C-alpha cells in the first residue's frame, strides 16, 4: 500500500491515480533513481494524455521525487549520500517539532494505539535478532503516526506531503539493516512515553536525538566504506 498526503482527499481523478502509481514505483525502485523520465513512454504505459501525465509529474516534483532541468527534461532524483544527510538534518528539526505538538494534541486512544503498534513491531524476527527494524509505510510506521498525531496541518503537509516518500525511497535504496535496530526500537518507546506524559520538551529532545543518532550511524558507515576502499587501493 502506498500513500498520498493524508491532508488531501483520496485519489479520485486519473491524474491522482497515476501520481500514486508512479510515486510507488519510484519509492520501491521499480523506476530507478537518476533515470530519465520519458513522457511519451509513461503516457503510453498508463494510457493517459500528456496533459494528465504532466499534472502527475508536477505533483511528483513537489514531493522531490523527480527534478526538471531546462534543455534536459525530467529525471528521478539521485539518491546521494549528501542528499540523505541533508534530509536527516531536516527531519530532525521538523519531526522534533511534530513530537512536541503530539505531546499536546495526541488523544489518549492514539497513544494507546501507538504503544500497541510498537509491541507488534517488537515481535518481528529481524528486530529480535537485532539486525533490522523495518516498518511498513503509513499507519504501521512509527514516525508517520507521530507526525499525524501532531494534528498540525502545516507539519503534516511539509513532512508527509513533501518529504515522507523521499525518506522511504532512501530507505529502500540504502537498505534497512542497521546495528542500531534494537536501540532505535527502544528509543521509540521512550518517545511515546514522553508523549504519554504530555512532556513536549522531552519528546522533542528525544526525537531529535533519535534522528541525529541515525544520521551519525550513516556517517560512520560512509567513513568505514571510504577507509575500506582506500585500503583496497593500496
C-alpha positions as CSV (number, residue, x, y, z in Angstrom):
1,X,0.0,0.0,0.0
2,X,1.2,3.5,-0.8
3,X,0.1,6.8,0.5
4,X,-0.8,10.2,-0.7
5,X,-0.6,13.3,1.5
6,X,-3.1,12.4,4.4
7,X,-4.3,16.0,4.4
8,X,-5.5,15.7,0.9
9,X,-8.5,13.7,-0.4
10,X,-8.0,10.2,-1.6
11,X,-7.2,9.6,-5.3
12,X,-10.3,10.2,-7.4
13,X,-9.0,11.5,-10.8
14,X,-6.9,9.7,-13.3
15,X,-4.0,12.1,-12.5
16,X,-4.4,11.2,-8.8
17,X,-4.1,7.5,-9.5
18,X,-1.2,7.8,-11.9
19,X,0.6,10.1,-9.5
20,X,0.3,7.5,-6.7
21,X,1.3,4.6,-9.1
22,X,4.5,6.4,-10.3
23,X,5.2,7.5,-6.8
24,X,5.1,3.9,-5.6
25,X,7.3,2.7,-8.5
26,X,10.0,5.4,-7.7
27,X,10.0,4.7,-3.9
28,X,10.3,0.9,-4.4
29,X,13.0,1.3,-7.1
30,X,10.9,-0.1,-10.0
31,X,11.8,3.2,-11.6
32,X,15.5,3.7,-10.9
33,X,16.9,6.7,-9.1
34,X,18.6,9.1,-11.6
35,X,16.8,7.6,-14.6
36,X,15.3,9.9,-17.3
37,X,11.5,10.3,-17.3
38,X,10.2,9.7,-20.8
39,X,6.8,11.4,-21.0
40,X,5.8,9.6,-24.3
41,X,6.6,6.2,-22.8
42,X,4.8,6.9,-19.5
43,X,1.8,8.3,-21.3
44,X,1.6,5.2,-23.4
45,X,2.2,2.8,-20.5
46,X,-0.6,4.3,-18.4
47,X,-2.8,5.0,-21.4
48,X,-3.3,8.7,-20.5
49,X,-2.9,12.0,-22.2
50,X,0.3,14.0,-21.9
51,X,-1.6,16.8,-20.1
52,X,-2.8,14.3,-17.4
53,X,0.7,12.9,-17.1
54,X,2.2,16.4,-16.7
55,X,-0.2,17.1,-13.8
56,X,1.0,13.9,-12.1
57,X,4.7,14.8,-12.8
58,X,4.1,18.3,-11.3
59,X,3.0,16.7,-8.1
60,X,5.9,14.3,-8.0
61,X,8.3,17.3,-8.4
62,X,6.7,18.9,-5.3
63,X,7.4,15.6,-3.5
64,X,11.0,16.0,-4.5
65,X,10.9,12.6,-6.3
66,X,11.6,14.0,-9.7
67,X,13.5,17.1,-10.9
68,X,13.2,19.1,-14.0
69,X,16.1,20.9,-15.8
70,X,16.0,23.2,-18.8
71,X,17.0,21.5,-22.0
72,X,17.4,18.2,-20.1
73,X,13.9,17.2,-19.1
74,X,12.7,15.3,-16.1
75,X,14.7,12.7,-14.1
76,X,14.1,10.7,-11.0
77,X,16.2,12.2,-8.2
78,X,19.5,10.6,-7.5
79,X,19.9,9.0,-4.1
80,X,23.2,10.6,-2.9
81,X,24.9,10.5,0.4
82,X,24.9,14.3,0.6
83,X,21.1,14.3,-0.1
84,X,20.5,11.7,2.6
85,X,22.4,13.6,5.3
86,X,20.6,16.9,4.4
87,X,17.3,15.0,4.6
88,X,18.1,13.7,8.1
89,X,19.0,17.2,9.3
90,X,15.7,18.5,8.0
91,X,13.8,15.6,9.6
92,X,15.5,16.2,12.9
93,X,14.0,19.7,13.1
94,X,10.6,19.0,11.7
95,X,9.9,15.7,13.4
96,X,11.2,17.1,16.7
97,X,8.6,19.8,16.5
98,X,5.9,17.2,15.4
99,X,6.8,15.3,18.6
100,X,6.3,18.4,20.8
101,X,3.0,19.0,19.1
102,X,1.9,15.4,19.5
103,X,2.5,15.6,23.3
104,X,0.0,18.4,23.3
105,X,-2.5,17.2,20.8
106,X,-2.5,13.4,20.5
107,X,-5.5,11.7,22.0
108,X,-5.3,9.1,24.7
109,X,-6.6,6.5,22.3
110,X,-3.9,7.4,19.7
111,X,-1.3,6.9,22.4
112,X,-2.7,3.5,23.4
113,X,-2.7,2.5,19.7
114,X,0.9,3.7,19.2
115,X,2.1,1.6,22.2
116,X,0.2,-1.5,20.8
117,X,1.8,-0.9,17.4
118,X,5.3,-0.8,19.0
119,X,4.6,-4.0,20.8
120,X,3.7,-5.6,17.5
121,X,7.0,-4.3,15.9
122,X,8.9,-5.9,18.8
123,X,7.6,-9.3,17.7
124,X,9.3,-9.3,14.3
125,X,12.2,-11.7,13.9
126,X,14.6,-9.2,12.3
127,X,14.2,-6.9,15.3
128,X,14.6,-9.8,17.8
129,X,17.8,-10.7,16.0
130,X,18.9,-7.1,16.2
131,X,19.7,-6.8,12.5
132,X,16.9,-4.6,11.1
133,X,13.9,-2.6,12.2
134,X,11.6,-2.4,9.2
135,X,8.2,-0.6,9.4
136,X,5.6,-0.8,6.7
137,X,4.7,2.7,5.5
138,X,1.7,4.7,6.7
139,X,-0.3,3.5,9.6
140,X,2.4,0.9,10.6
141,X,5.2,3.5,10.6
142,X,6.0,5.0,14.0
143,X,7.3,8.3,12.5
144,X,4.3,8.7,10.3
145,X,1.9,8.2,13.1
146,X,3.8,10.7,15.3
147,X,3.5,13.3,12.5
148,X,-0.2,12.7,12.2
149,X,-0.6,12.8,16.0
150,X,0.8,16.3,16.0
151,X,-2.6,17.4,14.4
152,X,-0.6,20.3,12.9
153,X,-1.7,20.6,9.3
154,X,1.4,22.6,8.2
155,X,3.8,20.0,9.6
156,X,1.8,17.1,8.2
157,X,1.8,18.8,4.7
158,X,5.6,19.5,4.9
159,X,6.7,16.1,6.1
160,X,4.0,13.7,4.8
161,X,3.2,15.7,1.7
162,X,6.7,16.6,0.6
163,X,9.3,14.5,2.4
164,X,7.8,11.2,3.5
165,X,8.1,9.3,0.3
166,X,11.6,10.7,-0.3
167,X,12.6,9.2,3.0
168,X,11.1,5.9,2.0
169,X,13.0,6.0,-1.3
170,X,16.3,6.5,0.5
171,X,15.5,3.7,2.9
172,X,14.8,1.3,0.1
173,X,17.9,2.4,-1.8
174,X,20.3,2.1,1.2
175,X,18.8,-0.9,2.9
176,X,17.3,-1.4,6.3
177,X,20.0,-3.4,8.1
178,X,21.4,-1.4,11.0
179,X,23.4,-2.1,14.2
180,X,21.0,0.4,15.8
181,X,17.9,-1.7,15.2
182,X,17.3,-2.7,18.9
183,X,18.4,0.7,20.2
184,X,16.1,2.6,17.7
185,X,13.2,0.5,18.8
186,X,13.8,1.3,22.5
187,X,14.1,5.0,21.6
188,X,10.7,4.8,20.0
189,X,9.3,3.6,23.3
190,X,11.0,6.4,25.2
191,X,9.5,8.9,22.8
192,X,5.9,7.7,23.1
193,X,6.3,7.6,26.9
194,X,7.3,11.2,26.9
195,X,4.2,12.0,24.7
196,X,2.0,9.9,27.1
197,X,3.4,12.1,30.0
198,X,2.5,15.2,27.9
199,X,6.1,16.3,28.2
200,X,6.5,18.1,24.9
201,X,10.0,19.4,25.6
202,X,11.3,15.9,26.4
203,X,9.5,14.3,23.5
204,X,11.1,16.8,21.0
205,X,14.6,16.3,22.5
206,X,14.3,12.5,22.3
207,X,13.1,12.6,18.7
208,X,15.9,14.9,17.7
209,X,18.5,12.7,19.4
210,X,16.9,9.6,17.8
211,X,17.2,11.0,14.3
212,X,20.6,12.5,14.9
213,X,21.9,9.1,16.1
214,X,20.6,7.5,12.9
215,X,22.4,10.2,10.9
216,X,25.6,9.6,12.8
217,X,25.3,5.9,12.1
218,X,25.1,6.7,8.4
219,X,28.1,9.0,8.6
220,X,30.1,6.3,10.3
221,X,29.1,3.7,7.6
222,X,30.3,6.1,4.9
223,X,33.6,6.7,6.7
224,X,34.2,3.0,7.1
225,X,33.4,2.4,3.4
226,X,35.8,5.1,2.3
227,X,38.5,3.7,4.5
228,X,37.9,0.2,3.1
229,X,38.1,1.5,-0.4
230,X,41.3,3.4,0.4
231,X,42.9,0.3,1.9
232,X,41.9,-1.9,-1.1
233,X,43.6,0.5,-3.5
234,X,46.9,0.2,-1.6
